[in-house]
């Protein structure tokens, strides 16, 4: 590994996504006071699909991963951010917590430097603005292209999005687009997906399915890898350059989406069902999932996360439903049960669906 940082908090901290402007101002004052007294202070503007999100932090780890992860935005005094994220460590009297205020587009992280939540909230900040001001659809999902046809795989964290996307890339005409999140615009009867990140933030235990990933991980900056074993902790991560995976020709920044795959994992449902748009939207809106390592407390229990997107900082279900209704006008939707088949059997189903789209 190029480096490996062990965070005290190794999953999502508790969060409050609807704090008042007054509470935001109080917390920002606490954060800025802490930053003013620390020797280590870092600031950096990220460009997330044209939206500038500025990080203020005293965590060298968060700053390091933030700079690796995002495309840079101009830092001149005339360029002002659309949203701001404070991440401060060492604040007395606070449990690890994340806060968000929509009116000022401000997120505040206190006493947590787990990068996964920081990254997801940066995407949520950008999504809040893109959704309301530009009509751009944010999807928590991975995307690949096979034979020129784009497919988006949507599922809860840790249920196989990345594994199946990477499997599609192994095909001679397969390419990888995004690992965790994409932005969709609907124009001229097409659903066009754009990438969100410069580099992928991936689970290192993917080496179980893709052993050839190990030499790449050995060159990456990592987080929470224990005992130098990429598989020993389910939520250990790495920042990976996607062009390393199969070369620059295997990575694309835009895809025309022709099919959508939803994943679930149980012992009762059939292996595959083609969903009418209304059924697909109902399943997405319900967002039933099983809590896995890295997705919060109560691992193994069932929860509900609308549209399988815990990154959305402001819930607008009617807007999301209208976005997905437009998507399903031009893309078919299937749901696969990965709990009754092997990875390869599910992969063959996905390849057939793409071919028929």
N, C-alpha and C positions, 0 to 999 in steps of 0.2 A: 504494500500500500504506500502511496505517496505520503499520506498522513492518515491518522485515525483519531477522532475526538470522541470522548465518552461524555455524554450529557447526563446531568443528574435526573432530569425529566426525560424519559425515553418514549413518550407518547403524547397525545394531546392533553394539554392542561384544561382545567375547567374554563368555561367561557361565558361571557355576557355580551350578546351581539346587539343590544338595543339600549345602551346607556344614554343618558341625557347629555345635552351640550354642557350643562353645569358640571356633571360628573366627569365628562371628557376633559374639561378645562382643569379640574382638580388633579386628575391623573397625569395629564401632560405636565403640569407644574411640578409634580413629584418626579416624573421622569427627567425633565430638564434640569431640575436641581441636582439629581444624581449624576447626570452627564456632565454638569458643570464642575463637579468636584472630583471626577475621575480623570486619571492621566490618559487612559485609553478611550478615545471617542472616534467613532467612524460614521461617515455619511456617504450615501451612494444612491444615485438615481437609476432605477430600472425602467426599461421601456418594455411594457407588456401590451403588445398589440396596439401600440400608439399611445397608450396611457402611461403617464410617468408616475411611478410610485417611489417615494423617497424613504430610505431607511435611515433612522438615527439609532445607534446602538453603542454599548460599551462591551459587547461580546465580539472578540476577534473571530470566534468560530462562525457566528451568524454572518458577520461581514464577509468572511472568506467564502462561505457557501453561496451567499447572495450574489457576489460578484461573479462566481463561477457559473451560476444558474441562468442569469438573465442577460438579455441584450442590454448594452449600456444606453443611457439617455444623455443628452448634453447636460453639462454641469455649469454653464455660464450663469451669471447673476440674473439674466433676463428670462431664463427658463424656470417656470414655477411648476411644482408637482401638482398632479390632479388629486393625489391621495398621499397620506403619510402613515408610516408605521414606525412606532417607537418600540424598541426592545431593550429593556434595561435589567441588569442583574445586580444583586446585592442590595435590594431595597428592604429595609427592616420592616417587619410587621405585616408582610404580604405572603400569602401562599402563591405558588405558581398559577397565574391567571392571565387570560387574554380578554380584552375588551374592544368593542367597536361602537363608534357613533356614525350613523349614516349621514346626518346633516353636514358634518365637516369632513367626511371620508377619512376618519382617523382611527387607526388601530393602535392599541397599547398592550404590549406584552411585558409582564413583570415577573422576574425570577424564573423564566423558562427560556432556554436556548436550544430546545429541540427544533431543528430546522424544518421538519415536515410540516408542523403547524404554521410556522412563519411563512413558508412557501405557499401553503394553501390559502392563507388569509391574504397574501399579496394578490393571488389570482382572484379571490373573492372581492377584493377592493376594485380591481380592474373590471370585473364582471358587473359590479354594482353600477359603474359609470357607463360601460358599453351597452348594457341592457336598456337603461333608461334613456340615454342620449343618442344612441346610434343603432338601436334595434339589432344588436349582434348577440347571438345565442352562445352561451358558454355551456360546454358539456364536460362533465367529469367522466372521461372515457379515453380509451386509446384508439388510434386510427392507423390503418395500413392500406396499401394499394396493391391489388393483384390484377395484372392485365389491364391496367389503366382504370380500374373500378375501385373506388374508395369504400371501406367498411369501417364503421365505428362500433367499438365494443364497449358496452356500458354495464357496469356491475359495481358492487360495493368494493371497498379497498381490500386487496389481498385475495380476491376470488379468481384470478386468472387472466385479467385483462392483458397484462404485459406478456405473460407466457404465450397466449394465443396470437398476439400481435407479432411477437418475435418469431413464432412458428411460421406465420404467413410470409415473413421476410425471407425465410429459407428457400422459398420457391424461386425458380429462375426469373420469373416476372414479378416477384414480390418486392415491395419497398416499405420501409417504416416511415411513418409521418409523426406521430406523437405517442407518448407513453402513458400520459395521465390526464391530459386536458387539451381540448381544442376549441377554437372559436369558429362558429358557423355564420355565414351570410347567405341569404336566399335571394338570388338574382337570376332573372331570365330563365326561370324554371329549373334552376340548379341549386343544390346545396353545396356550397364551397367551404371546405374546412381549412383553417390556417393554424399553424403551430403557435404555441404559447411561450415556449422556453428555448433558450439557446442550448442547454444541456439537460439530460435526463437525471432525475433524482430517483434511483431505483433501489429495490430490495436486493441485497447482496445474495440472499439465499436462492436467487434465480439460477445460480451455478448448478443447483440440483438438476434442473431441466436442460441447462445449456452449459456444459462443462467448459466449452471454448471461451466462455466469458471470463474465466479466472485470470488469464494474462492481462485482460483489459482492466479488471478490478485492481490488479497489482500496480497499475499506473494511475489509479484514481485517488482523490481525496474521499475519505470514508467517515462514517459516523456510527458509533456504537457497535463496532465489530469486536466481539469478545474472544480472547485467546487466539487471535489471528485466524479465526475460523469464520468464514463468510456465511456459514449455515447455522451457527450455534444459537443465534438470537433472531427471531422471526422479523424483527423490525430494524435490523441493521441496514444501513444505506450507503450508497456511493453516488457521487456526481460523475456522470459518464458522458463523454462526447458521443452523440449518436452516429457520427461519421466513422467512428472506430468499429462499429458493429459489423458493417458489411462493406465499408468504403463509401466515399461521397456519393456514388451513383445509386446507392441503396437507401439514401435519405432524401425525402422530398418535403417541401415546405407548404404545399397546397395540394388538396385532394378534392375531387368531385365525388360526393358520397352517394352510393347507390343502394347500400344495405346497412341495416343496424342489427346488431346481435346483443340481446340481453342475456346475462348469465345468472343462474341460480344454482343452489346446491342442496338437494334433499334426496330422500330415498323413495318418494312416492310419485313425483311428477314424471311425465313422459320425457324421453330424451330430447325431443324437439317439437315445438309448436310454432306454426306461422300465425302471427297475431294480426287481426284487423287493427287499424289505427286506434279505434276507441279503446280496445282492450290493452294495447301497448301503453297508451297514455294513462289508463287506470292503474296498471302495474307500476309504471314509473312514478305516478303521483303518490301511491301508497309507499313505495320504497322499502319494502320489508327486507331485512338483512340479518345475518348472524354476526355478532361482534367478534372480530378476529384480532390477533395481536397487532398493536400499533394503532387501532381504531378507537381506543378509549378503554374505560373500565368495563367490568362485567363480561369478560371474554367468554364466549360460548352462548350467551343469552341472545334473544332476538330483539331487534329494535326497528325503528322506522325512520327513514331519511328520504324526504321527498326528492324524486328524480335522482336518487343515489348520489346526491351532491352535498356533502357536508361543508363544502367550501363556500356556498352561497351565504353571504353575510346578511342579506335582506331577502325574506321569503316573498315571492310574488307568484303564487301558483297559477293564476290565470294567464300571466304573461308566459310562464314556462309551458303551459299547455298549448298556448297558441303557437309558440315556437316549434314544439314537437309535432303539432298538427301540420305545419308547413313542411317539416322534414319528411313526414310519412306520406305526403303527397308525391314525393319524388324518390323515396327509398322504402324498400320492403323492411319488415321487422320480424325477427324470429327470436324465440326464447329457448335457450339450451339448458338442460339440467346436467351439470358436470358431476353431480353426485351419483349417477348411475352408469357412467361411461368413463373410459380412460381418456387421458388428455389427447391421445392420437385419434380416438374415435370422434371426440368433439371437434378436433381440428379438421378432420375429413368433412364433417357436416358444414363447418364454416366455409371451407374451400368450395363446396358444392353450391352453397347459398350465393357466394360471390359470383361464381360462374353463371348462375341462372339469373342474376339481377339485371 
